[in-house]
């Protein structure tokens, strides 16, 4: 749904690379550091015919402590830009 996504909490800030391994749909990849967006890879396409060694690796421009995968087009639809503040709220229960 429009509210689905996946959050990756990195063990230390670095330029974590992501690939579209076994993905069936395009996504936006958003890298976050110290509560701000540091890079966005919008509408990253699937690569179903590529071998593991040939998958495109997407890296951020700078260090990141979190990575969020969102439905393709989410960043544009919400006018998300590099430098924007972005907080992840946790709902317990």
N, CA, C and O atoms as a GROMACS GRO file, in nm:
protein
  372
    1UNK      N    1   0.083  -0.119   0.000
    1UNK     CA    2   0.000   0.000   0.000
    1UNK      C    3   0.087   0.125   0.000
    1UNK      O    4   0.210   0.116   0.004
    2UNK      N    5   0.024   0.240  -0.005
    2UNK     CA    6   0.098   0.367  -0.008
    2UNK      C    7   0.172   0.393   0.122
    2UNK      O    8   0.258   0.481   0.128
    3UNK      N    9   0.140   0.319   0.227
    3UNK     CA   10   0.203   0.340   0.357
    3UNK      C   11   0.310   0.236   0.389
    3UNK      O   12   0.370   0.239   0.496
    4UNK      N   13   0.334   0.144   0.298
    4UNK     CA   14   0.432   0.040   0.320
    4UNK      C   15   0.572   0.088   0.286
    4UNK      O   16   0.590   0.173   0.199
    5UNK      N   17   0.669   0.034   0.355
    5UNK     CA   18   0.808   0.065   0.329
    5UNK      C   19   0.895  -0.026   0.414
    5UNK      O   20   0.844  -0.104   0.494
    6UNK      N   21   1.024  -0.015   0.396
    6UNK     CA   22   1.116  -0.094   0.475
    6UNK      C   23   1.228  -0.003   0.524
    6UNK      O   24   1.286   0.073   0.446
    7UNK      N   25   1.257  -0.011   0.653
    7UNK     CA   26   1.360   0.070   0.715
    7UNK      C   27   1.480  -0.017   0.748
    7UNK      O   28   1.466  -0.124   0.807
    8UNK      N   29   1.598   0.028   0.709
    8UNK     CA   30   1.724  -0.038   0.744
    8UNK      C   31   1.800   0.054   0.838
    8UNK      O   32   1.827   0.169   0.804
    9UNK      N   33   1.834   0.005   0.956
    9UNK     CA   34   1.915   0.080   1.051
    9UNK      C   35   2.057   0.025   1.038
    9UNK      O   36   2.082  -0.091   1.071
   10UNK      N   37   2.148   0.108   0.991
   10UNK     CA   38   2.286   0.064   0.968
   10UNK      C   39   2.363   0.063   1.100
   10UNK      O   40   2.339   0.146   1.187
   11UNK      N   41   2.455  -0.032   1.114
   11UNK     CA   42   2.530  -0.044   1.240
   11UNK      C   43   2.625   0.072   1.263
   11UNK      O   44   2.662   0.101   1.376
   12UNK      N   45   2.664   0.139   1.155
   12UNK     CA   46   2.747   0.259   1.165
   12UNK      C   47   2.724   0.340   1.037
   12UNK      O   48   2.693   0.282   0.933
   13UNK      N   49   2.740   0.471   1.042
   13UNK     CA   50   2.719   0.553   0.922
   13UNK      C   51   2.820   0.518   0.812
   13UNK      O   52   2.941   0.521   0.835
   14UNK      N   53   2.770   0.488   0.695
   14UNK     CA   54   2.856   0.463   0.579
   14UNK      C   55   2.775   0.478   0.451
   14UNK      O   56   2.654   0.500   0.455
   15UNK      N   57   2.842   0.465   0.339
   15UNK     CA   58   2.777   0.477   0.208
   15UNK      C   59   2.727   0.340   0.165
   15UNK      O   60   2.785   0.275   0.078
   16UNK      N   61   2.618   0.295   0.227
   16UNK     CA   62   2.563   0.162   0.203
   16UNK      C   63   2.506   0.152   0.062
   16UNK      O   64   2.423   0.234   0.022
   17UNK      N   65   2.552   0.052  -0.011
   17UNK     CA   66   2.502   0.028  -0.145
   17UNK      C   67   2.386  -0.070  -0.143
   17UNK      O   68   2.387  -0.167  -0.066
   18UNK      N   69   2.286  -0.046  -0.227
   18UNK     CA   70   2.170  -0.134  -0.236
   18UNK      C   71   2.151  -0.180  -0.380
   18UNK      O   72   2.179  -0.107  -0.474
   19UNK      N   73   2.103  -0.304  -0.396
   19UNK     CA   74   2.072  -0.360  -0.528
   19UNK      C   75   1.926  -0.406  -0.528
   19UNK      O   76   1.863  -0.416  -0.423
   20UNK      N   77   1.876  -0.433  -0.645
   20UNK     CA   78   1.736  -0.476  -0.660
   20UNK      C   79   1.728  -0.629  -0.670
   20UNK      O   80   1.667  -0.683  -0.762
   21UNK      N   81   1.788  -0.696  -0.575
   21UNK     CA   82   1.792  -0.843  -0.572
   21UNK      C   83   1.652  -0.899  -0.546
   21UNK      O   84   1.587  -0.865  -0.446
   22UNK      N   85   1.606  -0.985  -0.637
   22UNK     CA   86   1.479  -1.056  -0.623
   22UNK      C   87   1.358  -0.963  -0.607
   22UNK      O   88   1.255  -1.006  -0.555
   23UNK      N   89   1.369  -0.840  -0.651
   23UNK     CA   90   1.256  -0.746  -0.641
   23UNK      C   91   1.160  -0.767  -0.757
   23UNK      O   92   1.201  -0.800  -0.868
   24UNK      N   93   1.030  -0.747  -0.729
   24UNK     CA   94   0.927  -0.764  -0.830
   24UNK      C   95   0.862  -0.632  -0.870
   24UNK      O   96   0.775  -0.629  -0.956
   25UNK      N   97   0.905  -0.524  -0.806
   25UNK     CA   98   0.849  -0.392  -0.836
   25UNK      C   99   0.955  -0.286  -0.807
   25UNK      O  100   1.046  -0.308  -0.728
   26UNK      N  101   0.942  -0.171  -0.872
   26UNK     CA  102   1.036  -0.060  -0.854
   26UNK      C  103   1.013   0.008  -0.719
   26UNK      O  104   0.903   0.004  -0.664
   27UNK      N  105   1.118   0.070  -0.667
   27UNK     CA  106   1.109   0.140  -0.538
   27UNK      C  107   1.188   0.269  -0.544
   27UNK      O  108   1.270   0.291  -0.634
   28UNK      N  109   1.163   0.355  -0.446
   28UNK     CA  110   1.249   0.470  -0.417
   28UNK      C  111   1.340   0.427  -0.302
   28UNK      O  112   1.294   0.366  -0.206
   29UNK      N  113   1.468   0.459  -0.312
   29UNK     CA  114   1.561   0.434  -0.202
   29UNK      C  115   1.602   0.570  -0.146
   29UNK      O  116   1.649   0.657  -0.219
   30UNK      N  117   1.583   0.586  -0.015
   30UNK     CA  118   1.610   0.714   0.052
   30UNK      C  119   1.714   0.688   0.162
   30UNK      O  120   1.691   0.607   0.251
   31UNK      N  121   1.827   0.758   0.154
   31UNK     CA  122   1.930   0.748   0.256
   31UNK      C  123   1.917   0.867   0.350
   31UNK      O  124   1.897   0.980   0.307
   32UNK      N  125   1.927   0.839   0.481
   32UNK     CA  126   1.907   0.940   0.584
   32UNK      C  127   2.025   0.938   0.681
   32UNK      O  128   2.076   0.832   0.715
   33UNK      N  129   2.068   1.057   0.724
   33UNK     CA  130   2.173   1.067   0.825
   33UNK      C  131   2.143   1.187   0.914
   33UNK      O  132   2.114   1.297   0.868
   34UNK      N  133   2.152   1.161   1.043
   34UNK     CA  134   2.128   1.265   1.144
   34UNK      C  135   1.996   1.338   1.119
   34UNK      O  136   1.988   1.460   1.131
   35UNK      N  137   1.892   1.260   1.085
   35UNK     CA  138   1.758   1.315   1.070
   35UNK      C  139   1.731   1.393   0.943
   35UNK      O  140   1.629   1.460   0.932
   36UNK      N  141   1.823   1.384   0.845
   36UNK     CA  142   1.803   1.455   0.719
   36UNK      C  143   1.827   1.362   0.601
   36UNK      O  144   1.910   1.271   0.608
   37UNK      N  145   1.753   1.385   0.493
   37UNK     CA  146   1.771   1.309   0.370
   37UNK      C  147   1.905   1.348   0.309
   37UNK      O  148   1.930   1.466   0.285
   38UNK      N  149   1.992   1.249   0.283
   38UNK     CA  150   2.122   1.278   0.222
   38UNK      C  151   2.128   1.236   0.075
   38UNK      O  152   2.215   1.281   0.001
   39UNK      N  153   2.035   1.147   0.034
   39UNK     CA  154   2.029   1.111  -0.107
   39UNK      C  155   1.900   1.035  -0.135
   39UNK      O  156   1.839   0.978  -0.045
   40UNK      N  157   1.862   1.035  -0.262
   40UNK     CA  158   1.742   0.965  -0.308
   40UNK      C  159   1.772   0.901  -0.442
   40UNK      O  160   1.824   0.966  -0.533
   41UNK      N  161   1.739   0.772  -0.454
   41UNK     CA  162   1.743   0.704  -0.584
   41UNK      C  163   1.596   0.679  -0.620
   41UNK      O  164   1.536   0.585  -0.568
   42UNK      N  165   1.538   0.761  -0.707
   42UNK     CA  166   1.395   0.750  -0.735
   42UNK      C  167   1.362   0.641  -0.838
   42UNK      O  168   1.436   0.620  -0.934
   43UNK      N  169   1.251   0.574  -0.815
   43UNK     CA  170   1.196   0.476  -0.909
   43UNK      C  171   1.303   0.382  -0.965
   43UNK      O  172   1.319   0.369  -1.086
   44UNK      N  173   1.376   0.318  -0.876
   44UNK     CA  174   1.482   0.225  -0.915
   44UNK      C  175   1.417   0.103  -0.983
   44UNK      O  176   1.330   0.039  -0.924
   45UNK      N  177   1.458   0.072  -1.106
   45UNK     CA  178   1.393  -0.037  -1.180
   45UNK      C  179   1.438  -0.176  -1.134
   45UNK      O  180   1.547  -0.193  -1.080
   46UNK      N  181   1.350  -0.274  -1.157
   46UNK     CA  182   1.387  -0.413  -1.128
   46UNK      C  183   1.485  -0.461  -1.235
   46UNK      O  184   1.491  -0.405  -1.344
   47UNK      N  185   1.559  -0.566  -1.202
   47UNK     CA  186   1.657  -0.622  -1.296
   47UNK      C  187   1.643  -0.776  -1.297
   47UNK      O  188   1.737  -0.846  -1.258
   48UNK      N  189   1.528  -0.828  -1.342
   48UNK     CA  190   1.500  -0.970  -1.329
   48UNK      C  191   1.591  -1.063  -1.411
   48UNK      O  192   1.609  -1.179  -1.375
   49UNK      N  193   1.647  -1.014  -1.518
   49UNK     CA  194   1.728  -1.098  -1.605
   49UNK      C  195   1.878  -1.093  -1.573
   49UNK      O  196   1.957  -1.166  -1.634
   50UNK      N  197   1.917  -1.009  -1.478
   50UNK     CA  198   2.060  -0.993  -1.449
   50UNK      C  199   2.109  -1.095  -1.348
   50UNK      O  200   2.038  -1.134  -1.255
   51UNK      N  201   2.234  -1.136  -1.367
   51UNK     CA  202   2.301  -1.222  -1.269
   51UNK      C  203   2.337  -1.137  -1.148
   51UNK      O  204   2.347  -1.015  -1.158
   52UNK      N  205   2.356  -1.202  -1.035
   52UNK     CA  206   2.391  -1.133  -0.910
   52UNK      C  207   2.510  -1.038  -0.931
   52UNK      O  208   2.508  -0.924  -0.884
   53UNK      N  209   2.611  -1.084  -1.000
   53UNK     CA  210   2.733  -1.004  -1.019
   53UNK      C  211   2.710  -0.883  -1.111
   53UNK      O  212   2.793  -0.792  -1.115
   54UNK      N  213   2.600  -0.882  -1.185
   54UNK     CA  214   2.572  -0.773  -1.278
   54UNK      C  215   2.467  -0.674  -1.228
   54UNK      O  216   2.435  -0.578  -1.298
   55UNK      N  217   2.413  -0.696  -1.108
   55UNK     CA  218   2.312  -0.605  -1.056
   55UNK      C  219   2.371  -0.465  -1.034
   55UNK      O  220   2.485  -0.452  -0.991
   56UNK      N  221   2.294  -0.362  -1.065
   56UNK     CA  222   2.335  -0.224  -1.043
   56UNK      C  223   2.337  -0.197  -0.894
   56UNK      O  224   2.241  -0.229  -0.823
   57UNK      N  225   2.445  -0.136  -0.845
   57UNK     CA  226   2.455  -0.100  -0.704
   57UNK      C  227   2.429   0.050  -0.693
   57UNK      O  228   2.493   0.131  -0.762
   58UNK      N  229   2.337   0.087  -0.606
   58UNK     CA  230   2.301   0.227  -0.584
   58UNK      C  231   2.363   0.272  -0.452
   58UNK      O  232   2.335   0.215  -0.346
   59UNK      N  233   2.449   0.375  -0.459
   59UNK     CA  234   2.518   0.428  -0.342
   59UNK      C  235   2.473   0.572  -0.316
   59UNK      O  236   2.442   0.645  -0.410
   60UNK      N  237   2.470   0.613  -0.190
   60UNK     CA  238   2.438   0.753  -0.160
   60UNK      C  239   2.560   0.841  -0.184
   60UNK      O  240   2.673   0.793  -0.194
   61UNK      N  241   2.537   0.970  -0.193
   61UNK     CA  242   2.645   1.068  -0.213
   61UNK      C  243   2.730   1.087  -0.089
   61UNK      O  244   2.845   1.129  -0.096
   62UNK      N  245   2.671   1.055   0.028
   62UNK     CA  246   2.744   1.076   0.153
   62UNK      C  247   2.704   0.969   0.254
   62UNK      O  248   2.623   0.880   0.224
   63UNK      N  249   2.759   0.978   0.372
   63UNK     CA  250   2.731   0.881   0.478
   63UNK      C  251   2.583   0.880   0.513
   63UNK      O  252   2.516   0.983   0.507
   64UNK      N  253   2.534   0.763   0.550
   64UNK     CA  254   2.396   0.748   0.594
   64UNK      C  255   2.392   0.652   0.712
   64UNK      O  256   2.473   0.560   0.722
   65UNK      N  257   2.297   0.675   0.801
   65UNK     CA  258   2.277   0.586   0.916
   65UNK      C  259   2.150   0.503   0.901
   65UNK      O  260   2.131   0.404   0.971
   66UNK      N  261   2.062   0.545   0.811
   66UNK     CA  262   1.936   0.474   0.785
   66UNK      C  263   1.908   0.475   0.636
   66UNK      O  264   1.947   0.567   0.563
   67UNK      N  265   1.840   0.371   0.591
   67UNK     CA  266   1.796   0.364   0.452
   67UNK      C  267   1.650   0.323   0.454
   67UNK      O  268   1.610   0.233   0.528
   68UNK      N  269   1.570   0.391   0.373
   68UNK     CA  270   1.428   0.361   0.366
   68UNK      C  271   1.393   0.327   0.222
   68UNK      O  272   1.422   0.404   0.130
   69UNK      N  273   1.330   0.211   0.203
   69UNK     CA  274   1.278   0.173   0.073
   69UNK      C  275   1.129   0.201   0.073
   69UNK      O  276   1.056   0.157   0.162
   70UNK      N  277   1.083   0.276  -0.027
   70UNK     CA  278   0.944   0.318  -0.038
   70UNK      C  279   0.889   0.283  -0.176
   70UNK      O  280   0.966   0.259  -0.268
   71UNK      N  281   0.757   0.279  -0.190
   71UNK     CA  282   0.701   0.254  -0.323
   71UNK      C  283   0.754   0.356  -0.425
   71UNK      O  284   0.769   0.474  -0.393
   72UNK      N  285   0.781   0.309  -0.545
   72UNK     CA  286   0.832   0.398  -0.651
   72UNK      C  287   0.739   0.517  -0.668
   72UNK      O  288   0.617   0.502  -0.674
   73UNK      N  289   0.797   0.635  -0.674
   73UNK     CA  290   0.721   0.757  -0.694
   73UNK      C  291   0.683   0.828  -0.565
   73UNK      O  292   0.635   0.941  -0.569
   74UNK      N  293   0.704   0.763  -0.450
   74UNK     CA  294   0.666   0.822  -0.321
   74UNK      C  295   0.742   0.952  -0.297
   74UNK      O  296   0.682   1.052  -0.258
   75UNK      N  297   0.873   0.950  -0.320
   75UNK     CA  298   0.954   1.070  -0.293
   75UNK      C  299   0.907   1.188  -0.377
   75UNK      O  300   0.895   1.299  -0.326
   76UNK      N  301   0.880   1.166  -0.503
   76UNK     CA  302   0.833   1.274  -0.590
   76UNK      C  303   0.693   1.320  -0.549
   76UNK      O  304   0.667   1.440  -0.544
   77UNK      N  305   0.604   1.227  -0.521
   77UNK     CA  306   0.467   1.261  -0.484
   77UNK      C  307   0.462   1.344  -0.356
   77UNK      O  308   0.372   1.427  -0.338
   78UNK      N  309   0.558   1.322  -0.267
   78UNK     CA  310   0.564   1.395  -0.141
   78UNK      C  311   0.668   1.506  -0.142
   78UNK      O  312   0.700   1.566  -0.039
   79UNK      N  313   0.722   1.534  -0.262
   79UNK     CA  314   0.820   1.642  -0.282
   79UNK      C  315   0.938   1.632  -0.187
   79UNK      O  316   0.989   1.732  -0.138
   80UNK      N  317   0.983   1.508  -0.162
   80UNK     CA  318   1.098   1.484  -0.075
   80UNK      C  319   1.225   1.525  -0.148
   80UNK      O  320   1.245   1.490  -0.264
   81UNK      N  321   1.312   1.600  -0.079
   81UNK     CA  322   1.436   1.649  -0.140
   81UNK      C  323   1.553   1.625  -0.046
   81UNK      O  324   1.536   1.609   0.075
   82UNK      N  325   1.673   1.623  -0.103
   82UNK     CA  326   1.795   1.614  -0.023
   82UNK      C  327   1.800   1.734   0.070
   82UNK      O  328   1.777   1.848   0.028
   83UNK      N  329   1.830   1.708   0.196
   83UNK     CA  330   1.834   1.814   0.296
   83UNK      C  331   1.707   1.823   0.380
   83UNK      O  332   1.707   1.885   0.486
   84UNK      N  333   1.598   1.762   0.332
   84UNK     CA  334   1.474   1.764   0.408
   84UNK      C  335   1.490   1.686   0.539
   84UNK      O  336   1.559   1.584   0.543
   85UNK      N  337   1.427   1.735   0.645
   85UNK     CA  338   1.426   1.656   0.770
   85UNK      C  339   1.336   1.535   0.751
   85UNK      O  340   1.232   1.544   0.684
   86UNK      N  341   1.374   1.424   0.808
   86UNK     CA  342   1.292   1.303   0.798
   86UNK      C  343   1.307   1.224   0.926
   86UNK      O  344   1.416   1.178   0.960
   87UNK      N  345   1.198   1.210   0.997
   87UNK     CA  346   1.197   1.134   1.122
   87UNK      C  347   1.120   1.006   1.104
   87UNK      O  348   1.017   1.003   1.036
   88UNK      N  349   1.168   0.902   1.164
   88UNK     CA  350   1.099   0.774   1.164
   88UNK      C  351   1.036   0.757   1.301
   88UNK      O  352   1.105   0.752   1.403
   89UNK      N  353   0.904   0.750   1.302
   89UNK     CA  354   0.831   0.735   1.428
   89UNK      C  355   0.799   0.588   1.448
   89UNK      O  356   0.755   0.520   1.356
   90UNK      N  357   0.821   0.543   1.567
   90UNK     CA  358   0.797   0.403   1.599
   90UNK      C  359   0.669   0.391   1.680
   90UNK      O  360   0.649   0.461   1.779
   91UNK      N  361   0.584   0.301   1.636
   91UNK     CA  362   0.460   0.279   1.707
   91UNK      C  363   0.468   0.144   1.777
   91UNK      O  364   0.473   0.041   1.711
   92UNK      N  365   0.471   0.143   1.908
   92UNK     CA  366   0.477   0.019   1.984
   92UNK      C  367   0.337  -0.036   2.005
   92UNK      O  368   0.239   0.038   2.014
   93UNK      N  369   0.331  -0.168   2.013
   93UNK     CA  370   0.204  -0.230   2.045
   93UNK      C  371   0.146  -0.291   1.927
   93UNK      O  372   0.037  -0.349   1.934
   0.00000   0.00000   0.00000
